[in-house]
Amino acid sequence: NRRKSMLLSSLTGETLDLRSLESHLSWIGCISHHEASKLLKYKPTLASSMIDKFLKVNGSIDLGYSSRELLIDNTGVGIDYNSDEEKVNHLITWDELEDVIKKKNACFTLYDDGSKPWQISTVSATSKRPASLCPPL
């Protein structure tokens, strides 16, 4: 815990304890290359089907355990629409989805505050078992 606090302190320039940090970050889901591949299939259809500002689709952001309504626009994927700013609040951008697909043995948390997806696990190439697990901050 002290090492994480020191790392965060060096990155942000201020000292934070983990409990304080956890209360500020809100992770919404977790995806792997499987879910990312399914979502990325919607990207080519956006230009031809954009009647509204976004497209509603069903997809998973919990490693396939459930399906929920997701909002897709030209920038990426989100779960809600900010009517004041007239934009989708993104969980992940198209570029970030492509990065997730490249890492076939990893899982990433998704955040609702605009933060980039965070890699939380990797799988051993030889044993196919989790080699590293890191809870979202």
Residue pairs with C-beta under 8 A, 6 or more apart in sequence:
1 18
4 18
4 137
5 15
5 16
5 17
5 18
8 16
8 21
8 137
9 15
9 16
18 137
21 137
22 137
25 111
25 113
25 115
25 136
25 137
26 111
26 112
26 113
27 109
27 110
27 111
27 112
27 118
27 136
28 61
28 79
28 91
28 110
28 111
28 112
29 61
29 62
29 91
29 109
29 110
30 61
30 62
30 63
30 107
30 108
30 109
30 110
30 120
31 39
31 60
31 61
31 63
31 92
31 100
31 107
31 108
31 110
31 117
32 63
32 100
32 106
32 107
32 108
33 100
33 101
33 102
33 103
33 104
33 106
34 63
34 64
35 59
35 60
35 61
35 63
35 64
36 92
36 97
36 98
36 100
36 101
37 101
38 59
38 60
39 57
39 59
39 70
39 72
39 77
39 92
39 97
40 94
40 97
40 98
40 101
42 55
42 57
42 72
43 72
43 94
45 55
46 55
46 72
46 73
46 74
47 74
49 55
50 73
50 74
53 73
53 81
53 86
53 87
53 88
54 71
54 72
54 73
54 78
54 81
54 88
55 71
55 72
55 73
56 69
56 70
56 71
56 72
57 69
57 70
57 72
58 67
58 68
58 69
58 70
59 67
59 68
59 70
59 77
60 66
60 67
60 68
61 68
61 70
61 79
61 91
61 110
63 107
68 79
69 79
70 77
70 78
70 79
71 77
71 78
71 79
71 80
71 81
71 88
72 78
72 88
73 87
73 88
75 88
75 90
75 93
75 94
76 88
76 90
76 91
76 92
76 93
76 94
76 96
76 97
77 88
77 90
77 91
77 92
77 97
78 88
78 89
78 90
78 91
79 89
79 91
79 112
80 88
80 89
80 112
81 87
81 88
81 89
82 88
82 89
89 112
89 114
90 114
91 110
91 111
91 112
92 100
92 110
92 117
96 116
96 117
99 117
100 106
100 108
100 117
103 119
103 122
105 122
105 123
105 124
105 125
106 119
106 121
106 122
106 123
107 119
107 120
107 121
108 117
108 118
108 119
108 120
109 117
109 118
109 120
109 136
110 117
111 117
111 118
118 136
118 137
119 134
120 133
120 134
120 135
120 136
121 130
121 132
121 133
121 134
122 130
122 131
122 132
123 129
123 130
123 131
124 130
124 131
